[in-house]
Amino acid sequence: MAEKNILSEGISLYQKKDFTGALTFFLSLPDDAEADHIELAYYIGLCYAKLERYDDALLYLEQVVTADRQAQRVLQCRYLLAVIYAMSGRKKLADFELNKLLETGYRPAAVYASLAYVAWKQNERDKCIDYYKKSLEIEPDNTTALNGMGYVLACEEKDLTKALSYCKKALDQNPDSAACMDSIGWVYYKLGLHADAERYLTQAHNLKPENAEIIEHMQIAQVDVNGK
């Protein structure tokens, strides 16, 4: 009970999506605090992941994977590790972890969507699309897979009408997502609807002003709209 009370304030901040506040709280706990160190590492790792400080997140999540006895939480952390590996360029590690997770049956739709992302980054376009299809067969409303499939189809210019449908559905489910706005903006650009493209890409940029891919897409669309 004491452990829970010690961590409860930070957990509450995390659940309210105040990740910076939660992280500050957890890191401020003294070394001799009566808290489960693995539980603490778990929440610190989650906070760092949410704040996109991936190298820091790895340090803590790896502790949980190697020491925690709660199977479900270990699987969750292994999945997060795989996603971070993928996003930070460690593609082989990501692929290994994700395929291991498939063997356990853990969140197969999410795992297939992550495998699709890894395949995309490795320029394995057909494999990427196959993985997104598998994800959507399991979970037709999976936002990540819908958005990813729409974006990939747009980039490949394979079926832009279907790409738009996927991206619209993803954005409807997650209207504040910069990634979803970027994807639908890019589909509109590929469709030749440059004003619509610029509108969505500008919204995406406002949410994620430092994202290089969004900046590139927005600048391309702006050139076609008004020669900026």
Residue pairs with C-beta under 8 A, 6 or more apart in sequence:
2 34
3 34
3 35
3 36
3 39
6 29
6 33
6 34
6 35
7 26
7 35
7 39
7 40
7 43
9 25
10 22
10 25
10 26
10 43
11 22
11 43
13 19
13 21
13 22
13 25
14 22
14 43
14 46
14 47
17 50
19 47
19 50
19 51
20 47
20 51
22 43
22 47
23 44
23 47
23 48
23 51
26 40
26 43
26 44
26 47
27 44
29 35
29 40
38 63
38 64
38 67
38 68
41 60
41 61
41 63
41 64
42 60
42 61
42 64
42 68
42 73
42 77
44 60
45 57
45 58
45 59
45 60
45 61
45 63
45 64
45 77
45 80
46 57
46 61
46 80
48 54
48 56
48 57
48 60
49 57
49 61
49 80
49 84
54 84
54 87
54 88
55 88
57 80
57 84
58 81
58 84
61 77
61 80
61 81
61 84
62 81
64 73
64 74
64 77
65 74
65 77
65 78
65 81
68 74
68 77
75 101
75 104
75 106
78 97
78 100
78 101
78 106
79 97
79 98
79 101
79 106
79 107
79 110
79 111
79 114
81 97
82 93
82 94
82 97
82 98
82 101
82 111
82 114
83 94
83 114
85 91
85 93
85 94
85 97
86 94
86 114
86 117
86 118
86 121
89 121
91 118
91 121
91 122
94 114
94 118
95 115
95 118
98 111
98 114
98 115
98 118
99 115
101 107
101 111
102 108
102 111
102 112
102 115
108 134
108 135
108 138
109 135
109 136
109 138
109 139
109 142
109 145
110 135
110 142
110 144
112 131
112 132
112 134
112 135
112 138
112 145
113 131
113 132
113 135
113 142
113 144
113 145
113 148
114 144
115 131
116 127
116 128
116 129
116 130
116 131
116 132
116 135
116 145
116 148
116 149
116 152
117 128
117 148
119 125
119 127
119 128
119 131
120 128
120 148
120 152
125 152
125 156
128 152
129 149
129 152
129 153
129 156
132 145
132 148
132 149
132 152
133 149
135 142
135 144
135 145
136 142
136 145
136 146
136 149
139 145
141 169
141 173
143 170
143 173
143 174
143 177
143 180
144 170
146 166
146 167
146 169
146 170
146 173
147 166
147 167
147 170
147 171
147 174
147 177
147 179
147 180
147 183
148 183
149 163
149 166
150 162
150 163
150 164
150 165
150 166
150 167
150 170
150 183
150 184
150 187
151 163
151 167
151 182
151 183
151 186
151 187
153 159
153 160
153 162
153 163
153 166
154 160
154 163
154 167
154 183
154 186
154 187
154 190
155 186
155 190
157 190
160 187
160 190
160 191
163 187
163 190
164 184
164 187
164 188
164 191
167 180
167 183
167 184
167 187
168 184
170 177
170 180
170 183
170 184
171 177
171 180
171 181
171 183
171 184
174 180
176 207
177 207
178 203
178 204
178 205
178 207
178 208
178 211
178 214
179 204
181 200
181 201
181 203
181 204
181 207
182 200
182 201
182 204
182 208
182 211
182 213
182 214
182 217
184 200
185 196
185 197
185 198
185 199
185 200
185 201
185 203
185 204
185 217
185 218
185 221
186 197
186 201
186 217
188 194
188 196
188 197
188 200
189 197
189 201
189 217
189 220
189 221
189 224
194 221
194 224
194 225
195 225
197 221
197 224
197 225
198 218
198 221
198 222
198 225
201 214
201 217
201 218
201 221
202 218
204 211
204 214
204 217
204 218
205 211
205 214
205 215
205 218
208 214
209 215
219 228
222 228
